């Protein structure tokens, strides 16, 4: 196999693994889809949805901004999270009773879902895939020191695992379902990661080397655009609010996120981007241990937190929404600095 053909094969495999990581943290952690790798909807819709968003946004970030920065990552994640408007309609009509609706927009859901996708669908999978599969350290190295320490320590990954176990337990029907979900999805990710190491045979890549080229990027962008069109008009179309004011407000959020993302990319390109090159995720064995802890904690969380899980999760949502506000404010300050 030629080196060019080998790189292309490795690149496609990396995309698949990155999409699987993103799906795991976004869907399995939330309990929204406990078995996304083992059903047709998950394989044909959910995994591509997360993979396409992640690949397109990180490619834009590298192509037009150079090294990742906290501000570019946060604004890209904000754009990611806004898919919950036209694709799922959750920012207008969530599948649960919205806490506060103003002008057809579910206010609380805007904050918590953008937070969730920024960190669990986008940044965390990128940190993990970069750390386990590449020689790069730029995603992790571009984060603030406290977040670098979280992602660099076994305590941080164990904390993420237990956090995910508590959240998933709320949407799980039984402890057995929780355990099976944890074991099967973690095993699938381990197999994909092992396959990467076997196929690449120790060859070292940087993250930018594994991202789509111009032709591939265009194909992926068209694919994602078709997903948006299909879901907008074919999936829960009755949940679409009138153009004014509900949709216009979401357009405003898109305009804000896109504008800030472009400004941050331009600033990143013009300035020296700080990056802590020594930062790295723990070893594969430590991360496997965190995965097994997640699987083991799932049934325990379901049993022990049967009555308390709801309030705990609400507290988590509130904290997450507050964290997203902090991240947004810090990112805006970096753009203005």
Secondary structure, DSSP 4 states (H G I P E B T S, - for coil): --HHHHHHHHHHHHHHHHHHHHHIIIIIHHTSSTTTTSSHHIIIIIHHHHHHHHHHHHHHHHHHHSS--HHHHHHHHHHHHTHHHHTT-TTTS-SS--S-EETTEEHHHHHHHHHHIIIIIIIHHHHHHHHHH-S--HHHHTS-HHHHHHHHSHHHHHHHHHHHHHHHHHH-SSHHHHHHHHHHHHHHHHHHHHHHHHHHTT----TGGGS--HHHHHHHHHHHHHHHHHHHHHSSGGGPPPIIIIIHHHHHHHHHHHHHHHHHHHHHHHSPPP--TT--PPPHHHHHHHHHHHHHHHHHHHHHTTTTHHHHHHHHHHHHHHHHHHHHHHHHHHHH-
